[in-house]
């Protein structure tokens, strides 16, 4: 009880601005180490299995961490995404926790009499039920307080305003971006140097990978996220480019 109380108090009393001054001066491994030293088992990684979060999976391995790596299986993933999840478990023996939505894809379609992901007004609901809810419910139930992600400022868009540590009121805690100040070239160099497995679709014009039903390859000259929910946008028109699982991609920035 004492340990749980101290973690809760740390989350309540932590000054984000002051902490970010410290975190900016640390390297990625140092930021991960800070999270674990500060919050113990309540510091976790949310992994999409894309190459940026793969860097942090490897850092967990290098640091010998047993903290949870959370993966949300939406039921619509590419088989390559599930393959690399399993490859990380085999190679690094990490503490992978796979989370599932309340409804299977078939049950959801039967309940709503529609494939929600095919409609502009249905997509946010689909993402909320299949991504956000399993993640948020688990983190709140287990009392996790810091969720690490592979987001980077250099990705631009809403992520251009990222800080190392940011509040996430949904979980009464924080998100930590250990590689927030990295560039794409640094990610590539790290993965090559450490021989980290890479999602196979990255080599097939998929810079951003989500659910199979909502992700397409990106054409030369397009934005890295152009392949996300392309079917809900006309050429050059606004449309969804983010789901809500990362608070910083929504109202968080």
N, C-alpha and C positions, 0 to 999 in steps of 0.2 A: 504493500500500500504506500509506504514511504517513497519508494522509487517512482511510482505512478504519479504521486502528488507533486514530486519535484519536477517531473517532466511537464505536467500541466502548468505549474507555476512558471516554468521557463518559457512556455509558449505564450503565456499571458503577459509576462514582463519584458520579453525580448524587444529591444528597440531596433526596428528595421533599418532606419537610416544609419545608426551607429554601427550596426552589424555589417551593413553593406560596405562601409568604409574599410572594415577589416577584410571582408571576403574578396573585395576587388584586388587586394594585394596578395591573395593566395592563388596557387595554381589549381587546376581542376581537382586533382587528388586531394589537395589541402581542403578544398571546399566540401568534398564528400566526407573527409575525415572529421571536419568541424561538425557536420550534421549528425554524424553517428556519436561523436563525443558529447554533443549537447543533448540529443534526444534518444540515444540508445536504440532499442528495437523499433521505436516509433518514427524512425527515419527510414523511408522506403523509396524505391525507384519505380516510376511508372514508365514502362517500356512499350513502344510501338513496334519494336523489332527493326526499326529503320537504323541507318548507320550512325546517326548522332547519339541515339540512346544505346547503341551497341558499344560506343566508346565507354559509356558509364558502366555498362554491364562488365566490361573488361576491368575497369577500375575497381569495381566490387571484388572481382576475382584477385586482382593484384594486391589489394589491401586485406584479403582474407576475410571479407565480411560475410556474415550469415543473415544480414538484413534482407527483407523480402523484396523481390522484383515482381511487380504486379503487371499482369498482362490480361487485357479484356478480350475474351473471345466472343466477338459479336455474332458468330454464326455465318458471317459473310466474308471471311478472310480468304485471301489467296492461299493456296496450299503451300506456296513458298514461305509465307509468313509463319505458318504453323511449323514448317520444317526448321526454320532458323531458330524458333523458340526451343524446339526439342534439341537442336544442335548445341545451343548454349547450355542447356541442362546437362547434356552428355559431356561436353568438353570442359566446362568450368564448375560443374556441381553447384550451381547457384541455387538459392532458395526461391524458386519460381512459384508464384501463386497465380493460377489462372482463374479469372472471374467470369461469370456467365450472367446474361440477362435473365429476367424472370420468365420470359416466354421464348420458346423456340421460334425461328423464322416462320414456320408453318402455323404455329399457334397465333402469332402476331397477325399474319395475313388473314387468318380466319376471323379473328376478333374485329379487325378494322375493315375487312372486306376490300383490302387494297394492299398493294406493295407500296408502303409509305415512302420509300426512298425514291420513287418515281415522280413525286409531286413536290412542288416548291413549298407548299404548306405542310407536307407530311415529313419532309426530310428532317427538320429540327426535332420533331417528335420521335422519329426513328432513332436519330443519334442520341437523344436524351435517354431513351429506354434501353438502347443496346450498348451504349458506351458510358454515359455519365452516371446513370443510376447504379449500375453494378459497382463502379469504382467508388463513388461517393459513399454509398451505403456501407461498403466494406471498410473504408478508411475510418468512417465515423464509429462503426461498431467496434473496431479494434483499437480505437483511440490513437491512430497514427497522426503525427503532428507536422511532419515535414515530408513532402512528396518531391522527389527529384525528377527532373525531366531533361531531355536533350535539346531543348529549345535554344536558339542563338539569335542575337541581335542582327547578325548579318543576313538572316533570312528575310528581313524587311517586313513590310506590311505592319500589322499590329505588333509583331515581335520586335520591331525596331526600337521599342521603348523598354525593353526588358532590363531588369536589374538582377543581380545575383539572387537576392532573397525578396520575395513578395508575399503579401498576405493573401490567403484564400479563405474568406469567411464561410464558405460552404462546409469546410471541415474544421473551422475554428483553429486554423493553423497556417501553414506557409507552403509555398512552392520554392524550391531551390534549383537554380539553373547552373550547374557546375561548369558548363562550357559556354555560358552566355556570351563571352567575349571572343569566341573562336571564329575563324573563317573556314569556309569549305575545305580549303587546302590543308589546314591543320587537321581536320577530321580525316581526310584521305591519308595523310602522312602517318597519323597515329594508327589507323587500321592496318596499313601496310607494314609498319615497323613491328607491330605486335602480332601480325598474322591473325587478326580478328575476323571471324566469319562475317560476311556481308550479305544482306538480303539480295538474292539473285536478280530481282526485278530492277534494282538500281542500274544494272548494266543494260537494261532493255528500255531505256528512256522513261523510267518511272522515278523521278527525283523525290516525289512525295507519294507514299503508299498508304491507302486506307482500305476500306472494304472493296472487294472485287466488283460489286455491283455499282459502285460509285467512283471508280478510279480508272482512268485511261492513261496511255502514254502521253508524253509531252512532245510537241513538235519543236523543231529548231527555232530559237528566238522567242519561244513562249516563256511566260513566268513559270517558276518551279511548281506552283500550285495550280496551274491551268488545267491539269488533268483531274482535279478533284471536283466532283459533282458537275462535270462538263455537260451532262445531259439535262441539267436544270438551267443552263445558260444558253442564250443565243451568242453568236459571234460578237465579241466585244461588249456584251451586256454584263451588268452586275449580277451577281448570284452568290450562292454559298461557296466559301473557300475554307471555312474552318468549322469543326464541330465544337461542342462546348466542353469537352473533357478537360482541356487546359483552360483554367479560369482566365489566364492572361490573354487568351485569344478572344475572349468575349468582353464582358464589362470590366474585367480586371485591369485593363490599360485605357 
